[in-house]
């Protein structure tokens, strides 16, 4: 099945499955799939309108298990009662992340950009019956947890691959240029006993890193700052991503937070494969 067919097959199955959600009255498609710019690498951006927000939120996002088993559901917003998630389904391509949120019918649909208007996929009378929460093995890291940061890095890795597939060189560089800072930020936290640092590194923080990171490790980091060609940039982007993931896993282990190794490893393997790094 082509990537394009997989994308629209997933969209159709999700749209049909969401009709079962208690309280749901409308489903809207947002983002690039509503435009002529859409391609087979597109995300699926959805907004589900509900006449009874508390009823719909009761088992959210686990109700999506009725569509397909969830691998990861990543909370998008830090607000209490957040109902917006980035969802990856087991068996679906990692390219086809679904960003989905809930809207109270009384509040109306949030305004969509003029270049990507909202498209209503269906409307129905709200179902008032509840659905039992399905069994789930989904990884749903709390907002702000180490696992949340780790999944965010992997999602950014997939976005880098998409930019490369689309031959968007400057967008690819945008993702690449942030990698060294992320790695050094984690190394500084490690140096401080994994004390969380909310702000960007200062000049004094860099001086501390200069004193504590051995010259061999510093040379290795500098060696991977090369983005002179697309192929070299791919290799170095992945190197930084792998270092960041390993440090996040170490931090989680030392802080007593569970990280699902299988999902993390599968996503890394997907990124490596799609960048064709094993062929070099």
Secondary structure, DSSP 8 states (H G I E B T S, - for coil): --HHHHHHHHHHHHHHHGGGSTTEEEEEEEGGGGSTT--TT--EEEEEEES-HHHHHTTTTGGGGGTS-EEEEEE---STT---EEEEETTS-TT--EEEEEEETTT------GGG--EEEEE-----S---------B---TTSHHHHHHHHHHHHHHHHHHHHTT-HHHHHHHHHHHHHHHHHHHHHHHTTS----S---HHHHHHHHHHS-HHHHHHHHHTT--SSHHHHHHHHHHHHHHHHHHHHHHHHHHT----HHHHHHHHHHHHHHTTGGG-
